[in-house]
Amino acid sequence: MPENTYKMLLALSVGIVGIIFANNAVYATPANCTARAVMVEKLNERFGESRQSVGLTPGGQAIEMFAHPETGTWTILLTSPNGTSCMMASGHAYEALNEAAGQGV
C-alpha cells in the first residue's frame, strides 16, 4: 500500500473516532469488549473485514479500522495495552480514499 494511502486511512480512522468521542455518541461497555484475537476473528468470519488502518493514542491504546472493501461494512476497535478490544463504532458504505491534504473538505 502506498505510504500516502496508509497515512490517509490512518488520519480518516483517527478522525472518525475523534468525532465519535467528541459527540459522546458511542460508549465502550463490557458488552462490546473482548480479547482482541476473539474480536478480530469474529469480524473476519462474520463480515469478511480485515484491518485497513491503525494508529496509537497518547495513552498507548490502538485505534484500528477494519472493513470489507467490497461489501462496505466497517468497524472501529479501540484496543488497550492489556489486549482487550472494544467495538467503538460500525457501519456500512466504507470507501478507501486517497485524497491529498485539503481535498474533500
C-alpha positions, 0 to 999 in steps of 0.5 A: 500500500502506498505510504500516502494511502496508509497515512490517509486511512490512518488520519480518516480512522483517527478522525472518525473516532475523534468525532465519535468521542467528541459527540459522546455518541458511542460508549465502550461497555463490557458488552462490546469488549473482548480479547482482541484475537476473539474480536478480530476473528469474529469480524473476519468470519462474520463480515469478511473485514480485515484491518485497513488502518491503525494508529496509537493514542497518547495513552498507548491504546490502538485505534484500528479500522477494519472493513470489507472493501467490497461489501462496505461494512466497517468497524472501529476497535479501540484496543488497550495495552492489556489486549482487550478490544472494544467495538467503538463504532460500525457501519456500512458504505466504507470507501478507501480514499486517497485524497491529498491534504485539503481535498474533500473538505 
